[in-house]
Amino acid sequence: MIFINVDEKKISCEEGRTLLDVCLENGIYIPNLCHVKGMQTPPASCRMCMVAIDGEKKPAMACTTRVRENMTVMTDTPEVRHLQRTALRLLLSVHDIDCKNCSANKHCELQNLSRFLKVGLKAAPYATLLKETAIDRTHPCLDYYPNRCLLCGKCIHVCRQKNGQSVFTFARRGFKTVISTFGFDNPDVFCGECLACVEICPVGALVVRKDAVNSNQKEEDT
Protein backbone atom coordinates (compact mmCIF):
# COMPACT_ATOMS: atom_id res chain seq x y z
CA MET A 1 0.00 0.00 0.00
CA ILE A 2 1.06 3.59 -0.65
CA PHE A 3 -0.14 7.02 0.47
CA ILE A 4 -1.22 9.91 -1.72
CA ASN A 5 -2.57 13.35 -0.86
CA VAL A 6 -5.71 14.62 -2.59
CA ASP A 7 -7.09 18.03 -1.66
CA GLU A 8 -5.10 17.83 1.61
CA LYS A 9 -6.62 14.45 2.42
CA LYS A 10 -4.25 11.52 2.99
CA ILE A 11 -5.39 8.35 1.25
CA SER A 12 -4.07 4.80 1.45
CA CYS A 13 -4.33 2.82 -1.79
CA GLU A 14 -2.71 0.20 -3.98
CA GLU A 15 0.08 1.45 -6.23
CA GLY A 16 -0.69 1.46 -9.95
CA ARG A 17 -4.45 1.97 -9.72
CA THR A 18 -6.01 4.85 -11.60
CA LEU A 19 -6.28 8.09 -9.70
CA LEU A 20 -9.93 8.48 -10.69
CA ASP A 21 -10.90 5.09 -9.25
CA VAL A 22 -9.08 5.84 -5.98
CA CYS A 23 -10.63 9.30 -5.60
CA LEU A 24 -14.18 8.17 -6.31
CA GLU A 25 -13.86 5.28 -3.85
CA ASN A 26 -12.73 7.73 -1.17
CA GLY A 27 -15.56 10.19 -1.60
CA ILE A 28 -13.66 12.70 -3.71
CA TYR A 29 -15.74 13.50 -6.76
CA ILE A 30 -13.97 14.28 -10.02
CA PRO A 31 -16.24 15.08 -13.00
CA ASN A 32 -16.32 12.21 -15.48
CA LEU A 33 -18.50 10.78 -18.24
CA CYS A 34 -16.65 7.84 -19.81
CA HIS A 35 -15.37 6.22 -16.62
CA VAL A 36 -16.24 2.61 -15.79
CA LYS A 37 -14.85 1.27 -12.51
CA GLY A 38 -11.91 -1.09 -12.98
CA MET A 39 -11.52 -0.49 -16.71
CA GLN A 40 -7.96 -1.48 -17.64
CA THR A 41 -7.59 0.84 -20.63
CA PRO A 42 -9.78 3.93 -20.09
CA PRO A 43 -10.71 5.70 -23.36
CA ALA A 44 -10.14 9.18 -21.88
CA SER A 45 -12.64 10.50 -24.39
CA CYS A 46 -14.66 13.02 -22.37
CA ARG A 47 -11.70 15.04 -21.04
CA MET A 48 -13.70 15.94 -17.93
CA CYS A 49 -11.55 14.35 -15.20
CA MET A 50 -8.70 16.85 -15.25
CA VAL A 51 -6.69 17.35 -12.04
CA ALA A 52 -3.57 19.25 -11.02
CA ILE A 53 -0.61 17.17 -9.84
CA ASP A 54 2.20 18.73 -7.85
CA GLY A 55 5.42 18.78 -9.88
CA GLU A 56 3.70 18.53 -13.26
CA LYS A 57 3.37 21.57 -15.51
CA LYS A 58 0.00 20.74 -17.01
CA PRO A 59 -3.23 19.25 -15.61
CA ALA A 60 -3.60 15.52 -16.20
CA MET A 61 -6.54 13.18 -16.74
CA ALA A 62 -7.28 11.25 -13.56
CA CYS A 63 -8.65 8.24 -15.48
CA THR A 64 -5.28 7.49 -17.11
CA THR A 65 -2.99 8.64 -14.30
CA ARG A 66 -1.64 5.86 -12.08
CA VAL A 67 -1.15 6.62 -8.40
CA ARG A 68 2.34 6.65 -6.96
CA GLU A 69 3.83 7.12 -3.50
CA ASN A 70 3.48 10.63 -2.03
CA MET A 71 1.61 12.00 -5.06
CA THR A 72 -0.07 15.33 -4.27
CA VAL A 73 -3.24 16.08 -6.23
CA MET A 74 -5.59 19.07 -6.37
CA THR A 75 -9.00 18.63 -7.94
CA ASP A 76 -10.44 22.12 -7.54
CA THR A 77 -7.92 24.64 -8.88
CA PRO A 78 -9.10 27.53 -11.12
CA GLU A 79 -7.25 26.05 -14.11
CA VAL A 80 -8.80 22.62 -13.62
CA ARG A 81 -12.31 24.03 -13.33
CA HIS A 82 -11.79 26.21 -16.40
CA LEU A 83 -10.75 23.18 -18.47
CA GLN A 84 -13.70 21.13 -17.20
CA ARG A 85 -16.22 23.88 -17.92
CA THR A 86 -14.81 24.38 -21.41
CA ALA A 87 -15.01 20.64 -22.11
CA LEU A 88 -18.61 20.57 -20.86
CA ARG A 89 -19.63 23.55 -23.01
CA LEU A 90 -18.12 21.88 -26.07
CA LEU A 91 -20.11 18.70 -25.35
CA LEU A 92 -23.28 20.74 -24.94
CA SER A 93 -22.70 22.46 -28.27
CA VAL A 94 -23.21 19.14 -30.09
CA HIS A 95 -25.96 17.87 -27.80
CA ASP A 96 -29.69 18.04 -28.42
CA ILE A 97 -30.85 19.74 -25.24
CA ASP A 98 -34.44 18.56 -25.00
CA CYS A 99 -34.54 17.36 -21.42
CA LYS A 100 -38.31 17.16 -20.99
CA ASN A 101 -38.57 14.64 -23.85
CA CYS A 102 -35.48 12.62 -22.90
CA SER A 103 -35.65 9.27 -21.09
CA ALA A 104 -32.66 10.28 -18.93
CA ASN A 105 -34.25 13.46 -17.60
CA LYS A 106 -33.62 13.90 -13.84
CA HIS A 107 -30.95 11.18 -13.85
CA CYS A 108 -28.68 12.52 -16.60
CA GLU A 109 -24.95 12.90 -16.12
CA LEU A 110 -24.86 16.09 -18.21
CA GLN A 111 -27.45 17.62 -15.90
CA ASN A 112 -25.40 16.52 -12.89
CA LEU A 113 -22.20 17.99 -14.33
CA SER A 114 -23.99 21.19 -15.25
CA ARG A 115 -25.07 21.66 -11.64
CA PHE A 116 -21.68 20.66 -10.20
CA LEU A 117 -19.66 22.96 -12.47
CA LYS A 118 -22.27 25.73 -12.46
CA VAL A 119 -22.55 25.73 -16.24
CA GLY A 120 -25.92 26.37 -17.88
CA LEU A 121 -27.20 23.71 -20.26
CA LYS A 122 -27.22 26.23 -23.08
CA ALA A 123 -24.01 25.85 -25.09
CA ALA A 124 -23.15 29.56 -25.32
CA PRO A 125 -20.65 30.89 -26.30
CA TYR A 126 -20.47 28.01 -28.81
CA ALA A 127 -22.94 27.58 -31.65
CA THR A 128 -25.03 24.40 -31.57
CA LEU A 129 -24.17 21.86 -34.25
CA LEU A 130 -26.29 18.70 -34.54
CA LYS A 131 -26.12 15.62 -36.78
CA GLU A 132 -28.72 15.25 -39.53
CA THR A 133 -30.07 11.93 -38.23
CA ALA A 134 -32.17 12.52 -35.14
CA ILE A 135 -33.06 8.86 -34.43
CA ASP A 136 -31.42 5.71 -35.80
CA ARG A 137 -33.85 2.78 -35.76
CA THR A 138 -31.68 0.20 -37.53
CA HIS A 139 -31.23 -1.84 -34.34
CA PRO A 140 -33.98 -4.48 -33.90
CA CYS A 141 -34.97 -3.44 -30.38
CA LEU A 142 -33.21 -0.17 -29.53
CA ASP A 143 -33.52 3.40 -30.75
CA TYR A 144 -30.25 5.34 -30.95
CA TYR A 145 -30.19 9.14 -30.63
CA PRO A 146 -26.91 10.40 -32.18
CA ASN A 147 -27.44 13.96 -30.95
CA ARG A 148 -27.69 12.81 -27.36
CA CYS A 149 -24.72 10.45 -27.57
CA LEU A 150 -21.49 11.56 -25.87
CA LEU A 151 -19.39 8.89 -27.61
CA CYS A 152 -18.19 7.84 -24.16
CA GLY A 153 -17.90 4.19 -25.23
CA LYS A 154 -19.55 2.79 -22.11
CA CYS A 155 -22.07 0.80 -24.15
CA ILE A 156 -19.27 -0.80 -26.18
CA HIS A 157 -17.31 -1.69 -23.05
CA VAL A 158 -20.19 -3.18 -21.07
CA CYS A 159 -21.46 -5.17 -24.07
CA ARG A 160 -18.03 -6.70 -24.65
CA GLN A 161 -17.61 -7.38 -20.95
CA LYS A 162 -20.95 -9.14 -20.64
CA ASN A 163 -21.09 -11.00 -23.96
CA GLY A 164 -17.45 -11.55 -24.88
CA GLN A 165 -17.83 -9.31 -27.91
CA SER A 166 -19.54 -6.00 -28.54
CA VAL A 167 -22.59 -5.50 -30.72
CA PHE A 168 -21.63 -1.85 -30.93
CA THR A 169 -18.64 -0.09 -32.45
CA PHE A 170 -17.63 3.46 -33.38
CA ALA A 171 -18.40 4.29 -37.00
CA ARG A 172 -17.36 7.20 -39.24
CA ARG A 173 -14.94 9.94 -38.20
CA GLY A 174 -14.77 13.37 -36.64
CA PHE A 175 -18.06 15.13 -36.03
CA LYS A 176 -19.90 12.37 -37.92
CA THR A 177 -18.77 9.65 -35.49
CA VAL A 178 -21.63 7.54 -34.12
CA ILE A 179 -22.25 4.27 -32.31
CA SER A 180 -23.22 1.57 -34.78
CA THR A 181 -23.94 -2.16 -35.10
CA PHE A 182 -22.25 -2.14 -38.52
CA GLY A 183 -20.75 -5.54 -39.33
CA PHE A 184 -22.79 -7.35 -36.66
CA ASP A 185 -25.46 -9.42 -38.39
CA ASN A 186 -27.76 -10.37 -35.51
CA PRO A 187 -27.57 -7.84 -32.63
CA ASP A 188 -30.88 -9.09 -31.24
CA VAL A 189 -29.19 -12.39 -30.31
CA PHE A 190 -27.52 -10.56 -27.39
CA CYS A 191 -29.76 -7.54 -26.97
CA GLY A 192 -33.19 -9.07 -26.42
CA GLU A 193 -32.78 -9.65 -22.68
CA CYS A 194 -29.48 -7.89 -21.85
CA LEU A 195 -29.95 -4.12 -22.20
CA ALA A 196 -26.81 -3.40 -20.16
CA CYS A 197 -25.95 -0.70 -22.69
CA VAL A 198 -29.21 1.12 -21.99
CA GLU A 199 -28.61 0.97 -18.24
CA ILE A 200 -25.06 2.32 -18.42
CA CYS A 201 -25.71 5.10 -20.96
CA PRO A 202 -25.26 8.41 -19.08
CA VAL A 203 -27.60 10.48 -21.26
CA GLY A 204 -30.40 8.36 -22.71
CA ALA A 205 -28.85 7.95 -26.14
CA LEU A 206 -29.98 4.31 -26.23
CA VAL A 207 -33.65 3.66 -25.58
CA VAL A 208 -35.61 0.41 -25.62
CA ARG A 209 -38.14 0.52 -28.44
CA LYS A 210 -41.65 0.09 -27.09
CA ASP A 211 -42.83 -2.04 -29.99
CA ALA A 212 -39.87 -4.41 -29.44
CA VAL A 213 -40.79 -4.82 -25.77
CA ASN A 214 -44.42 -5.48 -26.62
CA SER A 215 -43.38 -8.01 -29.27
CA ASN A 216 -41.16 -9.91 -26.80
CA GLN A 217 -43.97 -10.00 -24.24
CA LYS A 218 -46.41 -11.43 -26.79
CA GLU A 219 -43.92 -14.17 -27.74
CA GLU A 220 -43.48 -15.11 -24.07
CA ASP A 221 -47.24 -15.27 -23.57
CA THR A 222 -47.83 -17.65 -26.50
Long-range contacts (C-beta under 8 A, 24 or more apart in sequence): 2-67, 2-68, 2-69, 2-70, 3-69, 3-70, 4-67, 4-68, 4-69, 4-70, 4-71, 4-72, 4-73, 5-70, 5-71, 5-72, 5-73, 6-72, 6-73, 6-74, 6-75, 7-73, 7-74, 7-75, 7-76, 13-67, 14-67, 15-66, 15-67, 15-68, 15-69, 16-66, 16-67, 17-66, 17-67, 18-42, 18-62, 18-63, 18-64, 18-65, 18-66, 18-67, 19-51, 19-62, 19-63, 19-65, 19-66, 19-67, 19-71, 19-73, 20-49, 20-62, 20-63, 20-65, 22-67, 23-62, 23-73, 23-75, 28-75, 29-116, 30-62, 30-75, 31-84, 31-88, 31-113, 31-116, 31-117, 32-62, 32-63, 33-91, 33-109, 33-110, 33-113, 33-150, 33-152, 33-202, 34-63, 34-150, 34-152, 34-153, 34-154, 35-63, 36-154, 36-157, 36-158, 36-200, 39-157, 43-152, 43-153, 45-151, 45-152, 45-153, 46-87, 46-91, 46-150, 46-152, 47-83, 47-87, 48-84, 48-87, 48-88, 48-113, 50-80, 50-83, 50-84, 50-87, 51-75, 51-80, 52-77, 52-79, 52-80, 59-83, 81-117, 84-117, 85-117, 85-119, 88-113, 88-114, 88-117, 88-119, 89-119, 89-123, 89-124, 89-125, 89-126, 90-126, 91-150, 92-119, 92-121, 92-122, 92-123, 92-126, 93-123, 93-126, 93-127, 93-128, 93-129, 94-128, 94-129, 94-130, 94-147, 94-175, 95-123, 95-147, 95-148, 95-150, 95-203, 96-130, 96-134, 96-145, 96-147, 96-148, 97-121, 97-122, 97-123, 102-148, 102-203, 102-204, 103-204, 103-207, 104-148, 104-201, 104-202, 104-203, 104-204, 105-204, 108-202, 108-203, 108-204, 109-202, 109-203, 110-150, 110-202, 110-203, 129-175, 131-175, 131-176, 131-178, 133-178, 136-178, 137-209, 138-181, 139-181, 139-187, 139-191, 139-209, 140-187, 140-188, 140-191, 140-212, 141-188, 141-191, 141-192, 141-208, 141-209, 141-212, 141-213, 141-216, 142-191, 142-197, 142-198, 142-206, 142-207, 142-208, 142-209, 142-212, 143-206, 143-207, 143-208, 143-209, 144-178, 144-179, 144-205, 144-206, 145-204, 145-205, 145-206, 145-207, 146-178, 146-179, 146-205, 148-203, 148-204, 148-205, 149-178, 149-179, 149-203, 149-205, 150-202, 150-203, 150-205, 151-177, 151-178, 151-179, 152-202, 154-197, 154-200, 154-201, 154-202, 155-179, 155-197, 155-200, 155-201, 155-206, 158-196, 158-197, 158-200, 159-190, 159-194, 159-196, 159-197, 162-194, 162-196, 163-190, 163-194, 167-191, 167-197, 168-197, 179-205, 179-206, 192-216
